[in-house]
Amino acid sequence: MQKSASTLLRHQIRTFQASRNTTYRSFSTSNDNSLSGRRVFSSVPPVVAVYNDEEAFEEDVKVAFQQQQQQQAAAAGVKKKSSKSVPHSNSCAPVVLHQPNDIQKVTRRSTQLLPDGKKKHNVNVAIVNQETKELTSPSYILFAGDTNIPVTSVLKIVTPGDDAPSGTWPLFRLLDENGKFRDSSTDGYNPPKTKHVPNMPPTTASHSMIPSTTKHDLNDLRTILKAQCPFQSKEIEQSGLLHPSPHPFPDTSSTNTLLRAHVHMIRLRQMDNILQNAQRQGRISFYMTCRGEESTHIGSASALQSQDTIFAQYREQGTLMWRGFSLDQFTDQCFSNDADLGKGRQMPVHYGCRALNFHTISSPLGTQLPQAVGAAYKLKMDNDTLPCEDKKSIAIAYFGDGCGSTTDFHSAMNFAATLSVPIIFFCRNNGYAISTPVQDQYAGDGIVSRGPAYGMASIRVDGNDIFAVHAAVREARAYALHHSAPVLIEAMTYRQGHHSTSDDSSRYRDTKELQSISDTADPLKRLSAFLEEHGWMDDASAAAIRNEERKAVLTSMESAEKRGKPKLTTLFEDVYYDKPGHLIQQERQLMEHIKKYPNQY
């Protein structure tokens, strides 16, 4: 039972609910029944305690655990004695470690003890400054699972020649939930020889310094960001999201890369909402949303080059959108009409586009991984013959955390490492493999920790931070090309939607968990906060974009729905360059059958 108490240290007692409007009142701690004599504030709930050392925190966890056992025993009609009690009667009331620098690590989490003794967790993270009630930089983050992940603001791909991080692998992040770039002052992990340069106060450089004639100018924005955030000046200067495109984007008629990224994230949300509802109405047969994971799409796609080959799983529609796949093409595929590039042969959301180097998605889990390694091997041979670095390319394979349990995952990783091919394995660790949570999926430290075992460069990144994802993929691509070697990226994110329209996630996760994530860790809200921070966006502007994108999706969907279906003759095309005799015979038999029974078709 003592081991369980230690476990509750991380998994139960740090739980609490906090908001900017929370008010706290003090109560007496002069007696021995207080939390080890430390000063305590409460607002019923939460209970917030100030601790100066880990031992005191451990002690109070044991006390809380004893009280919980008492309450459970009392409920069963059994009385037990305890030498101490915590100053609240509700065993689910949370207690928070309050750091001495008055920056509070807030892990919003509820833990339910199930009848079989297992724990059901609802997880999210927010960081609140006790004085200002504003979000601030976290040192550790709790995503899916039971592990507090240390945060680092230093981009470092761990290569096969490096020592792997001791303990839990750190998570690379640039942008916090408040929309501000972080420095290393609150990092939970700092690589060796890291020199901290504090960020400047916001008054030193603000968006008000930008002349009105250069509003939404990315060059001016970089200048301001580098002045505000000298620690991240290198990443700010290198970020492709903060540089204008040399040519206007066809879908936005603008060269502003950052605003296009924001529009695409909104477009993805609107498309997902409308097409999911279309499936509920019986207008299409199937759909899968990517809500909550948009930054993994746009952040990674914006760091790739158009010649790079993408092998997606089935929740990466944003990568295809970034490359120019139109709303008409998305809806044509979902309605399987005569304009569908796949000629109606695939389920909805199984997109593919040869022109955009996006291989067609297949339903079986993990099959894209060894296929991507094969493509990367061909690219490796091609790269050796190309004198210009700008023409060289890599392959990137996207997959979910559940795919890491397949044999194809192991085969692909091993082949990629031993054959030394330029490929990025991009894992979206969104917490669930359909209904299986990550704590039931693996016992190790996520997916990224497997990289060194294969002799592979690896990095873990905050998948809800578009700037961090972009930077990680940019550097991984450069590494893969320079060394002709694979890189494993684990992007920590959260699937806010159901697995698919065939799934009801409320059967295996609490709706409060989903709401908590949406409130505090949503990637679109984070990017919007950044744009608002610099005067580039407000509520009215964001609402106008949502309305415009909603209308565009509806227009495309209505057009796709009116189109006819592909011709039957297309069933026998595209497999062979010259149609063989057995297919000619089958085609003739089908046509004769339809002619014989015209009323049935």
ROFIKOL-597249 format. One record per residue (C-alpha): x, z, y; residue number from 1. Coordinates in steps of 0.1 Angstrom, whole numbers, always signed. Example, Ala and Ser with C-alpha at 12.3 -4.5 7.8 and 13.67 -1.06 7.14 Angstrom:
<sites>
SITE    c1    c3    c2 resi
SITE  +123   +78   -45    1
SITE  +137   +71   -11    2
</sites>
This chain:
<sites>
SITE    c1    c3    c2 resi
SITE    +0    +0    +0    1
SITE   +30    +6   +23    2
SITE   +38   -31   +20    3
SITE    +3   -40   +30    4
SITE    +6   -18   +61    5
SITE   +37   -37   +71    6
SITE   +19   -69   +67    7
SITE    -9   -57   +89    8
SITE   +17   -52  +116    9
SITE   +18   -89  +122   10
SITE   -16  -100  +108   11
SITE   -41   -74  +121   12
SITE   -30   -50  +147   13
SITE   -18   -76  +172   14
SITE   -52   -90  +173   15
SITE   -72   -88  +205   16
SITE   -93  -107  +229   17
SITE   -81  -111  +265   18
SITE   -92  -130  +295   19
SITE   -83  -132  +332   20
SITE  -114  -112  +340   21
SITE  -106   -83  +317   22
SITE  -105   -49  +334   23
SITE   -87   -20  +318   24
SITE   -93   +18  +322   25
SITE   -69   +45  +311   26
SITE   -77   +75  +289   27
SITE   -59  +107  +280   28
SITE   -29  +105  +256   29
SITE   -19  +141  +259   30
SITE   -29  +150  +223   31
SITE   -14  +142  +190   32
SITE   -42  +119  +181   33
SITE   -30   +92  +206   34
SITE    -9   +62  +196   35
SITE   +24   +81  +191   36
SITE   +21   +95  +226   37
SITE   +25   +61  +244   38
SITE    +4   +52  +274   39
SITE   -27   +33  +264   40
SITE   -53   +13  +282   41
SITE   -86    +2  +268   42
SITE  -115   -20  +276   43
SITE  -135   -17  +244   44
SITE  -121   -39  +229   45
SITE   -92   -45  +232   46
SITE   -69   -16  +230   47
SITE   -36   -24  +247   48
SITE    -6    -2  +241   49
SITE   +28    -2  +258   50
SITE   +56    -1  +233   51
SITE   +93    +2  +240   52
SITE  +106    -3  +205   53
SITE   +96   -19  +172   54
SITE   +98   +14  +152   55
SITE   +70   +29  +173   56
SITE   +50    -2  +167   57
SITE   +56    +1  +130   58
SITE   +45   +37  +131   59
SITE   +12   +29  +147   60
SITE    +5    +2  +123   61
SITE    +8   +27   +95   62
SITE   -16   +49  +113   63
SITE   -41   +21  +118   64
SITE   -38   +11   +82   65
SITE   -45   +46   +71   66
SITE   -76   +48   +93   67
SITE   -88   +15   +79   68
SITE   -84   +27   +44   69
SITE  -103   +59   +54   70
SITE  -132   +38   +68   71
SITE  -133   +16   +37   72
SITE  -133   +46   +15   73
SITE  -160   +64   +36   74
SITE  -181   +33   +33   75
SITE  -178   +36    -5   76
SITE  -187   +73    -4   77
SITE  -152   +86    -8   78
SITE  -136  +109   +18   79
SITE   -98  +110   +25   80
SITE   -77  +130   +49   81
SITE   -53  +116   +75   82
SITE   -28  +133   +97   83
SITE   -34  +108  +125   84
SITE   -60   +85  +138   85
SITE   -60   +57  +163   86
SITE   -82   +61  +194   87
SITE  -109   +36  +184   88
SITE  -134   +37  +156   89
SITE  -137    +0  +149   90
SITE  -111   -11  +124   91
SITE  -113   -47  +138   92
SITE  -105   -35  +173   93
SITE   -71   -50  +182   94
SITE   -39   -35  +194   95
SITE   -13   -55  +214   96
SITE   +24   -52  +218   97
SITE   +29   -50  +255   98
SITE   +65   -60  +264   99
SITE   +84   -39  +290  100
SITE   +88   -68  +314  101
SITE   +50   -68  +318  102
SITE   +46  -102  +302  103
SITE   +23   -97  +274  104
SITE   +24  -116  +241  105
SITE   -13  -123  +234  106
SITE   -22  -134  +199  107
SITE   -59  -140  +197  108
SITE   -67  -133  +161  109
SITE   -94  -118  +139  110
SITE   -89  -107  +104  111
SITE  -116  -103   +79  112
SITE  -110   -85   +46  113
SITE  -130  -103   +19  114
SITE  -145   -86   -11  115
SITE  -118   -98   -34  116
SITE   -91   -82   -12  117
SITE   -79  -115    +4  118
SITE   -76  -119   +41  119
SITE   -93  -146   +61  120
SITE   -76  -152   +94  121
SITE   -87  -168  +126  122
SITE   -57  -177  +148  123
SITE   -49  -186  +183  124
SITE   -24  -178  +210  125
SITE   -26  -171  +247  126
SITE    -1  -156  +270  127
SITE   -14  -135  +299  128
SITE    +6  -118  +327  129
SITE    -9   -83  +331  130
SITE    -6   -83  +369  131
SITE   -17  -118  +378  132
SITE   -39  -124  +347  133
SITE   -23  -159  +345  134
SITE    -9  -176  +314  135
SITE   +29  -173  +311  136
SITE   +56  -185  +288  137
SITE   +54  -171  +252  138
SITE   +83  -160  +231  139
SITE   +65  -165  +198  140
SITE   +35  -185  +188  141
SITE   +12  -180  +159  142
SITE    -3  -213  +146  143
SITE   -19  -218  +113  144
SITE    -7  -194   +86  145
SITE    +7  -159   +90  146
SITE   +41  -165  +107  147
SITE   +50  -159  +143  148
SITE   +71  -189  +152  149
SITE   +99  -183  +178  150
SITE   +97  -207  +208  151
SITE  +127  -225  +222  152
SITE  +129  -247  +253  153
SITE  +161  -263  +240  154
SITE  +158  -296  +222  155
SITE  +180  -294  +191  156
SITE  +177  -315  +160  157
SITE  +192  -296  +132  158
SITE  +215  -321  +113  159
SITE  +228  -319   +78  160
SITE  +261  -307   +92  161
SITE  +245  -278  +110  162
SITE  +236  -244   +98  163
SITE  +198  -241   +94  164
SITE  +182  -215  +117  165
SITE  +181  -180  +102  166
SITE  +146  -167   +97  167
SITE  +117  -187  +109  168
SITE  +124  -222  +122  169
SITE  +120  -223  +160  170
SITE   +94  -245  +177  171
SITE  +105  -267  +206  172
SITE   +82  -267  +236  173
SITE   +85  -279  +272  174
SITE   +51  -274  +287  175
SITE   +32  -241  +284  176
SITE    -6  -237  +283  177
SITE    -7  -231  +321  178
SITE    +6  -267  +327  179
SITE   +41  -256  +338  180
SITE   +75  -264  +324  181
SITE   +91  -234  +308  182
SITE  +127  -223  +311  183
SITE  +146  -203  +285  184
SITE  +140  -168  +300  185
SITE  +113  -159  +275  186
SITE  +125  -180  +245  187
SITE  +122  -163  +212  188
SITE  +151  -184  +199  189
SITE  +181  -196  +218  190
SITE  +206  -220  +201  191
SITE  +243  -209  +205  192
SITE  +260  -216  +238  193
SITE  +227  -221  +257  194
SITE  +231  -213  +294  195
SITE  +199  -201  +311  196
SITE  +190  -216  +344  197
SITE  +158  -200  +358  198
SITE  +130  -221  +372  199
SITE  +125  -220  +410  200
SITE   +94  -205  +425  201
SITE   +66  -230  +430  202
SITE   +70  -228  +468  203
SITE  +105  -243  +466  204
SITE   +90  -277  +457  205
SITE   +54  -285  +454  206
SITE   +32  -316  +452  207
SITE   +24  -311  +489  208
SITE   +59  -324  +496  209
SITE   +49  -358  +483  210
SITE   +38  -381  +511  211
SITE    +3  -394  +508  212
SITE   +16  -430  +506  213
SITE   +34  -422  +473  214
SITE    +6  -403  +456  215
SITE    +9  -405  +418  216
SITE   +44  -418  +421  217
SITE   +63  -408  +390  218
SITE   +97  -411  +406  219
SITE   +87  -385  +432  220
SITE   +72  -363  +405  221
SITE  +105  -363  +386  222
SITE  +124  -353  +417  223
SITE  +100  -324  +423  224
SITE  +100  -313  +387  225
SITE  +138  -313  +385  226
SITE  +139  -291  +417  227
SITE  +114  -267  +402  228
SITE  +128  -267  +367  229
SITE  +165  -272  +368  230
SITE  +169  -259  +332  231
SITE  +148  -289  +320  232
SITE  +162  -314  +345  233
SITE  +177  -335  +317  234
SITE  +146  -337  +297  235
SITE  +125  -345  +328  236
SITE  +148  -373  +337  237
SITE  +148  -388  +302  238
SITE  +111  -385  +295  239
SITE   +95  -419  +292  240
SITE   +62  -404  +302  241
SITE   +77  -396  +336  242
SITE   +90  -432  +342  243
SITE   +68  -461  +353  244
SITE   +64  -491  +331  245
SITE   +83  -522  +344  246
SITE   +50  -541  +339  247
SITE   +14  -530  +344  248
SITE    -4  -518  +312  249
SITE   -32  -543  +303  250
SITE   -57  -515  +296  251
SITE   -52  -495  +328  252
SITE   -39  -522  +352  253
SITE   -13  -497  +363  254
SITE   +24  -490  +357  255
SITE   +18  -452  +356  256
SITE   +28  -441  +321  257
SITE   +17  -405  +325  258
SITE   -18  -412  +338  259
SITE   -22  -438  +310  260
SITE   -14  -411  +285  261
SITE   -40  -389  +300  262
SITE   -66  -416  +300  263
SITE   -58  -424  +264  264
SITE   -63  -388  +253  265
SITE   -97  -388  +270  266
SITE  -105  -422  +255  267
SITE   -97  -409  +220  268
SITE  -120  -379  +225  269
SITE  -149  -401  +237  270
SITE  -144  -427  +209  271
SITE  -143  -399  +183  272
SITE  -174  -382  +196  273
SITE  -195  -414  +198  274
SITE  -184  -429  +165  275
SITE  -188  -396  +147  276
SITE  -224  -395  +161  277
SITE  -229  -431  +150  278
SITE  -220  -421  +114  279
SITE  -245  -392  +116  280
SITE  -271  -417  +127  281
SITE  -263  -439   +97  282
SITE  -249  -467  +118  283
SITE  -215  -466  +101  284
SITE  -206  -452   +67  285
SITE  -177  -428   +75  286
SITE  -155  -415  +103  287
SITE  -126  -391  +110  288
SITE  -118  -376  +143  289
SITE   -85  -365  +157  290
SITE   -97  -339  +182  291
SITE   -70  -314  +190  292
SITE   -42  -336  +178  293
SITE   -41  -362  +205  294
SITE    -7  -351  +219  295
SITE    +9  -359  +185  296
SITE    -4  -394  +188  297
SITE    +4  -403  +224  298
SITE   +35  -382  +226  299
SITE   +51  -399  +196  300
SITE   +38  -434  +202  301
SITE   +51  -434  +238  302
SITE   +86  -426  +225  303
SITE   +87  -455  +200  304
SITE   +95  -492  +207  305
SITE   +71  -520  +199  306
SITE   +93  -533  +171  307
SITE   +92  -499  +152  308
SITE   +70  -500  +122  309
SITE   +42  -474  +118  310
SITE   +28  -462   +85  311
SITE    -1  -439   +94  312
SITE   -21  -416   +72  313
SITE   -57  -418   +86  314
SITE   -57  -396  +117  315
SITE   -33  -414  +140  316
SITE   -56  -438  +158  317
SITE   -40  -428  +191  318
SITE    -7  -444  +181  319
SITE   -25  -477  +175  320
SITE   -44  -473  +208  321
SITE   -12  -468  +227  322
SITE    +2  -500  +213  323
SITE   -27  -520  +227  324
SITE   -55  -519  +200  325
SITE   -87  -522  +220  326
SITE  -119  -504  +218  327
SITE  -135  -536  +206  328
SITE  -110  -538  +177  329
SITE  -116  -501  +168  330
SITE  -154  -505  +167  331
SITE  -152  -539  +150  332
SITE  -133  -523  +121  333
SITE  -156  -493  +119  334
SITE  -186  -516  +117  335
SITE  -169  -540   +92  336
SITE  -181  -571  +111  337
SITE  -167  -606  +112  338
SITE  -143  -597  +140  339
SITE  -127  -569  +119  340
SITE   -90  -578  +113  341
SITE   -95  -564   +77  342
SITE  -125  -587   +71  343
SITE  -147  -557   +61  344
SITE  -126  -548   +31  345
SITE  -117  -513   +42  346
SITE  -135  -481   +50  347
SITE  -140  -472   +87  348
SITE  -109  -458  +104  349
SITE   -86  -476   +79  350
SITE   -71  -497  +107  351
SITE   -42  -521  +105  352
SITE   -27  -547  +128  353
SITE    +3  -569  +119  354
SITE    +8  -579  +155  355
SITE   +13  -543  +165  356
SITE   +35  -534  +135  357
SITE    +9  -510  +122  358
SITE    +5  -511   +84  359
SITE   -31  -509   +72  360
SITE   -41  -474   +62  361
SITE   -49  -466   +26  362
SITE   -71  -437   +14  363
SITE   -49  -422   -14  364
SITE   -28  -394    +0  365
SITE    +9  -399    +5  366
SITE   +12  -435    -7  367
SITE   +24  -446   +28  368
SITE   +56  -424   +25  369
SITE   +76  -443    -1  370
SITE   +62  -476   +13  371
SITE   +77  -466   +47  372
SITE  +111  -458   +31  373
SITE  +111  -493   +15  374
SITE  +103  -508   +49  375
SITE  +130  -487   +65  376
SITE  +155  -500   +40  377
SITE  +147  -535   +50  378
SITE  +150  -526   +86  379
SITE  +184  -510   +79  380
SITE  +197  -543   +65  381
SITE  +182  -562   +95  382
SITE  +197  -538  +120  383
SITE  +232  -544  +106  384
SITE  +229  -581  +117  385
SITE  +216  -574  +152  386
SITE  +242  -571  +179  387
SITE  +218  -557  +205  388
SITE  +208  -521  +202  389
SITE  +175  -528  +220  390
SITE  +163  -550  +192  391
SITE  +170  -526  +164  392
SITE  +141  -507  +149  393
SITE  +130  -478  +127  394
SITE  +100  -469  +105  395
SITE   +79  -439  +112  396
SITE   +56  -423   +86  397
SITE   +28  -399   +96  398
SITE   +13  -374   +72  399
SITE    -4  -341   +71  400
SITE    +7  -307   +58  401
SITE   -13  -312   +26  402
SITE    +5  -344   +19  403
SITE   +37  -323   +16  404
SITE   +23  -312   -18  405
SITE   +23  -347   -33  406
SITE   +49  -362   -55  407
SITE   +51  -392   -31  408
SITE   +64  -368    -5  409
SITE   +93  -357   -26  410
SITE  +101  -392   -38  411
SITE  +100  -406    -2  412
SITE  +122  -378   +12  413
SITE  +148  -381   -15  414
SITE  +150  -418   -14  415
SITE  +152  -419   +24  416
SITE  +181  -394   +24  417
SITE  +201  -409    -5  418
SITE  +196  -444    +8  419
SITE  +203  -434   +44  420
SITE  +175  -453   +60  421
SITE  +164  -452   +97  422
SITE  +130  -435   +94  423
SITE  +111  -406  +110  424
SITE   +88  -385   +88  425
SITE   +63  -371  +112  426
SITE   +42  -342   +98  427
SITE   +11  -331  +116  428
SITE    +7  -295  +105  429
SITE   -28  -289  +116  430
SITE   -36  -259   +96  431
SITE   -58  -273   +69  432
SITE   -55  -299   +40  433
SITE   -93  -306   +41  434
SITE  -105  -271   +32  435
SITE   -72  -256   +20  436
SITE   -54  -235   +47  437
SITE   -17  -236   +49  438
SITE   -12  -201   +35  439
SITE   -27  -214    +3  440
SITE    -8  -247    +5  441
SITE   +28  -234    +6  442
SITE   +47  -201    +5  443
SITE   +78  -213   +25  444
SITE   +83  -218   +62  445
SITE   +61  -248   +67  446
SITE   +73  -284   +61  447
SITE  +104  -285   +84  448
SITE  +124  -261   +63  449
SITE  +124  -286   +35  450
SITE  +145  -310   +54  451
SITE  +180  -294   +48  452
SITE  +173  -293   +11  453
SITE  +171  -331   +11  454
SITE  +201  -334   +34  455
SITE  +179  -345   +63  456
SITE  +180  -338  +100  457
SITE  +149  -318  +111  458
SITE  +131  -303  +140  459
SITE   +99  -284  +146  460
SITE   +79  -291  +178  461
SITE   +48  -280  +195  462
SITE   +23  -307  +186  463
SITE    +0  -297  +215  464
SITE   +27  -304  +241  465
SITE   +28  -341  +248  466
SITE   +62  -338  +266  467
SITE   +79  -320  +238  468
SITE   +65  -344  +211  469
SITE   +77  -373  +232  470
SITE  +112  -358  +236  471
SITE  +115  -349  +199  472
SITE  +105  -384  +187  473
SITE  +128  -400  +213  474
SITE  +158  -381  +201  475
SITE  +148  -385  +165  476
SITE  +146  -422  +169  477
SITE  +180  -424  +186  478
SITE  +195  -403  +158  479
SITE  +179  -424  +130  480
SITE  +193  -456  +145  481
SITE  +228  -442  +153  482
SITE  +233  -426  +119  483
SITE  +210  -449   +99  484
SITE  +195  -417   +85  485
SITE  +161  -401   +82  486
SITE  +147  -373  +105  487
SITE  +119  -349   +96  488
SITE   +96  -337  +124  489
SITE   +70  -310  +119  490
SITE   +45  -310  +148  491
SITE   +25  -277  +148  492
SITE   -11  -284  +160  493
SITE   -47  -277  +150  494
SITE   -75  -299  +136  495
SITE  -104  -290  +159  496
SITE  -129  -313  +141  497
SITE  -141  -315  +105  498
SITE  -117  -332   +80  499
SITE  -141  -361   +80  500
SITE  -179  -368   +82  501
SITE  -180  -359   +46  502
SITE  -168  -324   +54  503
SITE  -183  -292   +69  504
SITE  -154  -271   +81  505
SITE  -178  -242   +90  506
SITE  -179  -234   +53  507
SITE  -142  -224   +51  508
SITE  -133  -214   +87  509
SITE  -149  -192  +113  510
SITE  -164  -211  +143  511
SITE  -148  -184  +165  512
SITE  -114  -196  +153  513
SITE  -122  -231  +165  514
SITE  -135  -219  +198  515
SITE  -105  -198  +204  516
SITE   -82  -227  +197  517
SITE  -102  -250  +220  518
SITE  -101  -224  +248  519
SITE   -64  -217  +248  520
SITE   -44  -243  +229  521
SITE   -61  -276  +235  522
SITE   -36  -304  +242  523
SITE   -58  -323  +266  524
SITE   -65  -292  +286  525
SITE   -27  -285  +288  526
SITE   -19  -320  +301  527
SITE   -48  -318  +326  528
SITE   -35  -284  +338  529
SITE    -1  -301  +345  530
SITE   -18  -329  +364  531
SITE   -39  -304  +384  532
SITE    -8  -283  +391  533
SITE    +8  -313  +409  534
SITE   -24  -325  +426  535
SITE   -28  -355  +404  536
SITE   -61  -346  +389  537
SITE   -92  -325  +397  538
SITE  -125  -318  +379  539
SITE  -143  -347  +397  540
SITE  -116  -372  +388  541
SITE  -114  -361  +351  542
SITE  -152  -363  +349  543
SITE  -152  -398  +363  544
SITE  -126  -409  +337  545
SITE  -147  -393  +309  546
SITE  -178  -411  +321  547
SITE  -160  -444  +324  548
SITE  -144  -442  +289  549
SITE  -177  -431  +274  550
SITE  -194  -462  +288  551
SITE  -166  -484  +276  552
SITE  -169  -470  +240  553
SITE  -206  -474  +240  554
SITE  -204  -510  +252  555
SITE  -178  -519  +225  556
SITE  -199  -502  +198  557
SITE  -231  -519  +208  558
SITE  -213  -552  +207  559
SITE  -197  -546  +173  560
SITE  -230  -535  +159  561
SITE  -246  -568  +168  562
SITE  -220  -590  +152  563
SITE  -225  -605  +118  564
SITE  -207  -596   +86  565
SITE  -176  -615   +72  566
SITE  -183  -645   +51  567
SITE  -184  -639   +13  568
SITE  -157  -665    +8  569
SITE  -132  -641   +25  570
SITE  -135  -619    -6  571
SITE  -112  -644   -24  572
SITE   -87  -649    +4  573
SITE   -54  -634   +16  574
SITE   -41  -621   -18  575
SITE   -24  -653   -28  576
SITE   -10  -680    -6  577
SITE   -24  -707   -30  578
SITE   -57  -696   -46  579
SITE   -51  -694   -84  580
SITE   -76  -708  -109  581
SITE   -91  -675  -120  582
SITE  -101  -667   -84  583
SITE  -115  -702   -79  584
SITE  -136  -696  -111  585
SITE  -148  -661   -99  586
SITE  -158  -675   -65  587
SITE  -178  -703   -81  588
SITE  -196  -678  -104  589
SITE  -205  -656   -75  590
SITE  -220  -685   -55  591
SITE  -240  -697   -85  592
SITE  -253  -662   -90  593
SITE  -264  -659   -54  594
SITE  -280  -693   -55  595
SITE  -299  -684   -86  596
SITE  -312  -651   -71  597
SITE  -315  -658   -34  598
SITE  -342  -632   -28  599
SITE  -319  -604   -40  600
SITE  -291  -611   -14  601
</sites>
